[in-house]
Amino acid sequence: MRNLLIARKREGFPEAYRDKDFQKLWRAHSDAVNQTLLMHWLRIGQMENLLKTDLFDEAVSDGLYSLLNLLSKRVFYIDTSFEIHQRAKRRHPNQQTIRTDVRCLPIADGTFDGIVSNSTLDHFKSLDDLVVSLQELYRVLRPGGQMILTLDNLANPIILLRNGLPFHLLYWLKIVPYYVGFTLGPHSLQCLLKKIGFKVLDVDTVMHCPRVFAVAIARWLERHASPKTQIAFLRFLMVFEHLSCLPTRFLTGHFIAIRAVKC
């Protein structure tokens, strides 16, 4: 029963997000950070076929839809949740989506020139699930194709503490609105990718603002502040991303970001 509850929290649509305006301002910041990362590492029109490993961003916000369409001629999205598919389709009716699990993709070998996986694979329960999903992504990527991967950063003390606490307690306290699972630190993740067959080209960190406080402030501003103040707040949050240039970036970044190529 406990495993079933965890699976529903991981694969279903989070109850908190059923309010269409929930965390709208915070999601705008998240989208901006992910877009900046992709624009730094990928070129416009670089790919023929691109895979995004979930639809959550596109179901609750603008997501990466417009940018990915510039990066690739064809973009395919996968997700396990029927409701997330429906919500994403209502926002972007022309999306090409497949309801499937990243651990078992009904896709031929070498189909994609690129893969974007932003905080998808850190919602599984075990290392084995992470390994299987990365092996599947390696299989469907063509030789020379690139994968942009972000995962919760276990080198960040706050993430380490959060992952050491019971999920049910964090969910009950409303600290996390959805299941957070197994993840790795930067060194262990690079070693795993190399073992699978990837060549790691770049390693970075993203989302450096103090997340708990930023989310709470963003929620208050959504209800009480003018659009001009909200825009100023989003600009302020982006200033924290300059921390990725410092030697302490693995202590402050919420996510590890990796650009890897299939050898």
C-alpha positions in Angstrom: 0.0 0.0 0.0 2.8 2.4 0.9 4.6 1.7 -2.5 1.3 2.3 -4.3 0.9 5.7 -2.6 4.4 6.6 -3.6 3.8 5.6 -7.2 0.7 7.7 -7.4 2.5 10.7 -5.9 5.3 10.3 -8.4 3.3 9.5 -11.6 0.0 11.3 -11.0 -0.8 15.0 -11.2 0.0 16.7 -7.8 -3.1 17.8 -6.0 -1.7 21.2 -5.2 -1.3 22.0 -8.9 -5.0 21.4 -9.8 -5.4 25.1 -9.1 -4.3 26.5 -12.4 -2.6 29.5 -10.8 -0.7 27.6 -8.2 3.0 28.7 -8.1 2.5 30.5 -11.4 5.3 33.0 -10.6 7.7 30.3 -9.3 7.1 28.2 -12.4 7.9 31.2 -14.6 11.3 31.4 -12.8 11.8 27.7 -13.2 11.1 27.9 -17.0 13.5 30.8 -17.4 16.3 29.0 -15.7 15.8 25.9 -17.8 15.5 28.0 -21.0 18.7 29.8 -20.2 20.5 26.5 -19.7 19.3 25.0 -23.0 20.2 28.2 -25.0 23.7 28.1 -23.5 24.3 24.5 -24.5 22.3 24.0 -27.7 21.9 25.8 -31.0 18.7 26.8 -32.8 17.8 24.3 -35.5 20.5 21.9 -34.4 18.4 18.7 -34.3 15.9 16.8 -36.4 14.2 14.8 -33.6 14.2 15.7 -29.9 12.8 13.9 -26.9 11.6 15.6 -23.7 11.2 13.1 -20.9 8.2 14.6 -19.2 5.3 16.9 -19.7 5.0 18.4 -16.2 6.4 21.9 -17.1 4.1 22.1 -20.1 1.1 21.0 -18.0 1.5 23.6 -15.3 3.2 26.5 -17.1 4.4 27.6 -20.6 7.3 25.2 -20.1 9.9 24.7 -22.8 7.5 24.2 -25.7 8.4 27.2 -27.7 12.1 26.9 -27.2 12.3 23.2 -28.1 10.4 23.9 -31.3 13.2 26.3 -32.3 15.9 23.8 -31.3 14.5 20.8 -33.3 12.2 20.2 -36.3 10.3 17.6 -34.4 9.8 17.3 -30.6 8.3 14.4 -28.8 7.2 14.4 -25.2 6.6 11.4 -22.9 4.9 11.1 -19.5 3.2 8.4 -17.5 0.3 10.4 -16.3 -2.9 10.6 -18.4 -4.0 13.8 -16.6 -0.7 15.5 -17.3 -1.0 14.6 -21.0 -4.5 16.1 -21.1 -3.4 19.3 -19.4 -0.4 19.8 -21.5 -2.4 19.1 -24.7 -4.9 21.8 -23.7 -2.1 24.3 -23.4 -0.3 23.2 -26.5 -2.6 21.2 -28.9 0.1 20.5 -31.4 2.4 18.6 -29.1 3.4 15.1 -30.1 3.1 13.0 -27.0 3.5 9.4 -26.0 2.1 8.0 -22.7 4.9 5.8 -21.6 7.6 5.2 -18.9 11.1 6.4 -19.5 12.3 3.0 -18.1 10.7 1.1 -21.0 10.4 3.2 -24.2 8.5 1.9 -27.2 11.0 3.7 -29.4 13.6 2.3 -31.9 17.3 2.5 -31.2 19.0 5.7 -32.3 15.8 7.7 -33.0 16.7 11.0 -31.4 19.4 13.6 -32.1 18.8 15.1 -28.7 17.2 14.5 -25.3 16.1 17.0 -22.7 15.5 15.5 -19.3 15.0 18.2 -16.7 14.3 16.8 -13.2 12.5 13.7 -14.5 14.8 10.9 -13.3 15.1 12.1 -9.7 11.5 11.0 -8.9 12.3 7.2 -8.8 12.7 5.2 -5.7 16.0 3.5 -6.3 19.4 3.6 -8.1 18.3 0.7 -10.2 15.4 2.8 -11.7 17.8 5.6 -12.5 20.3 3.3 -14.2 17.5 1.6 -16.3 16.1 5.0 -17.4 19.6 6.3 -18.4 20.3 3.1 -20.3 17.0 3.5 -22.2 17.8 7.2 -23.0 21.2 6.0 -24.3 19.6 3.4 -26.5 17.2 5.8 -28.2 19.8 8.5 -28.7 21.8 8.3 -32.0 25.6 8.1 -31.9 26.8 11.7 -31.5 23.5 12.8 -30.1 23.4 15.0 -27.0 21.5 14.7 -23.8 20.8 17.6 -21.4 20.1 16.2 -18.0 19.2 17.8 -14.7 18.8 16.0 -11.3 18.4 17.1 -7.7 21.9 17.8 -6.5 22.8 15.6 -3.5 25.9 17.7 -2.9 23.6 20.5 -1.8 23.2 20.2 2.0 19.5 21.1 1.8 18.8 18.4 -0.8 20.8 15.9 1.3 18.8 16.7 4.4 15.4 16.6 2.5 16.2 13.2 1.0 17.1 11.9 4.4 13.7 12.7 5.8 10.5 10.6 5.3 8.6 11.6 2.2 5.3 11.2 3.9 6.3 13.7 6.6 7.5 16.3 3.9 4.3 15.8 2.0 2.1 16.2 5.1 4.0 19.4 6.0 3.5 20.6 2.4 7.3 21.1 2.0 7.1 19.1 -1.2 4.0 18.9 -3.4 5.0 15.7 -5.2 7.3 12.6 -4.6 11.0 13.3 -4.6 13.2 10.2 -5.0 16.7 8.9 -5.4 19.4 11.1 -6.8 23.2 11.5 -6.9 25.9 14.0 -6.4 27.9 15.4 -9.3 30.8 13.0 -9.2 28.7 9.8 -8.8 26.4 10.9 -11.6 29.3 11.6 -14.0 30.7 8.1 -13.2 27.4 6.5 -13.9 26.9 8.2 -17.2 30.4 7.2 -18.3 29.8 3.6 -17.3 26.6 3.6 -19.4 28.6 4.9 -22.4 28.1 8.7 -22.4 30.9 11.2 -22.7 30.3 14.1 -20.3 30.9 17.4 -22.1 29.8 20.0 -19.4 28.8 20.0 -15.8 27.0 22.9 -14.2 24.4 23.7 -11.5 21.2 25.7 -11.7 18.5 27.1 -9.4 20.7 28.8 -6.7 18.1 30.9 -5.0 17.0 29.8 -1.5 14.1 27.8 -2.8 11.8 27.5 0.3 11.8 31.2 0.9 11.6 32.1 -2.8 8.6 29.9 -3.3 6.8 31.4 -0.3 7.5 34.9 -1.4 6.5 34.2 -5.0 3.2 32.8 -3.7 2.5 35.9 -1.7 3.4 38.2 -4.6 1.1 36.3 -7.0 -1.9 37.3 -4.8 -0.9 40.8 -3.6 1.7 42.4 -5.8 1.4 44.3 -9.1 2.7 42.7 -12.4 5.6 45.2 -12.3 6.7 44.0 -8.9 6.4 40.4 -9.9 8.6 41.0 -12.9 11.2 42.7 -10.7 11.1 39.7 -8.3 11.8 37.3 -11.2 14.8 39.4 -12.3 16.0 39.4 -8.7 15.8 35.6 -8.6 17.9 35.2 -11.8 20.7 37.1 -10.1 21.3 34.1 -7.9 22.2 32.0 -11.0 25.5 33.8 -11.1 26.5 31.6 -8.1 27.1 28.9 -10.7 30.3 30.7 -11.6 31.8 30.2 -8.1 33.7 27.2 -6.7 30.8 26.7 -4.2 28.3 26.1 -7.0 27.7 22.5 -6.0 26.8 23.5 -2.5 24.2 26.2 -3.6 22.7 24.7 -6.8 19.5 22.8 -6.4 20.1 20.8 -9.6 23.1 19.3 -11.2 23.0 20.0 -15.0 25.0 17.8 -17.4 25.5 17.9 -21.1 26.6 14.5 -22.4 27.0 12.9 -25.8 26.5 9.3 -26.9 29.9 8.0 -28.1 
